[in-house]
């Protein structure tokens, strides 16, 4: 009998990288949908970020890259 955890791991092909990629995909789709829904398609506010907000966005992207690299090197 296959346990629920083994079924979940099998769906991700026992790979942390695939889990992380699917998490990023889902969060990206939801984030893009929220931006489109609440911005009124006025994206000028995204291009006029102050330095602190721009740094936060770059730091988040860098952190996502570090986690992606760690997942790529390690699989369950």
C-alpha positions in Angstrom: 0.0 0.0 0.0 1.4 3.4 -1.0 1.2 6.1 1.6 -0.1 9.6 0.8 3.4 11.1 1.2 4.8 8.6 -1.3 2.1 9.5 -3.7 2.9 13.2 -3.4 6.7 12.5 -3.8 5.9 10.3 -6.9 3.9 13.2 -8.4 7.0 15.4 -8.1 9.2 12.5 -9.4 11.0 12.5 -6.0 12.7 15.8 -6.9 13.0 19.0 -4.7 13.8 20.9 -7.9 10.4 20.0 -9.5 8.6 20.9 -6.3 10.3 24.3 -6.2 9.6 24.9 -9.9 5.9 24.1 -9.4 5.7 26.4 -6.4 7.3 29.2 -8.4 5.0 28.6 -11.3 1.8 28.7 -9.1 3.0 31.8 -7.2 3.9 33.5 -10.4 0.5 32.9 -12.0 -1.3 34.1 -8.9 1.0 37.2 -8.6 0.5 38.1 -12.2 -3.3 37.7 -11.9 -3.4 39.9 -8.8 -1.3 42.6 -10.5 -3.5 42.5 -13.5 -6.7 42.5 -11.5 -5.8 45.3 -9.1 -3.6 47.6 -11.2 -6.2 48.6 -13.8 -3.6 47.8 -16.4 -1.6 50.9 -15.3 1.9 49.6 -15.1 3.6 52.9 -14.8 3.7 52.5 -11.0 5.9 49.5 -11.4 8.5 51.4 -13.4 8.7 54.2 -10.9 9.8 52.3 -7.8 11.8 54.0 -5.1 15.3 52.5 -4.2 14.0 50.6 -1.2 11.2 48.8 -3.1 13.6 48.0 -6.0 16.1 46.6 -3.6 13.4 44.4 -2.0 12.4 43.0 -5.4 16.0 42.3 -6.4 16.6 40.7 -3.0 13.6 38.4 -3.5 14.7 37.4 -7.0 18.2 36.7 -5.6 16.8 34.6 -2.8 14.7 32.7 -5.3 17.8 32.0 -7.3 19.7 30.7 -4.2 16.8 28.4 -3.2 16.6 27.2 -6.8 20.3 26.3 -6.9 20.1 24.6 -3.5 17.1 22.5 -4.8 19.0 21.7 -8.0 21.9 20.3 -6.0 19.8 18.3 -3.6 17.0 15.8 -4.3 14.9 13.8 -1.8 
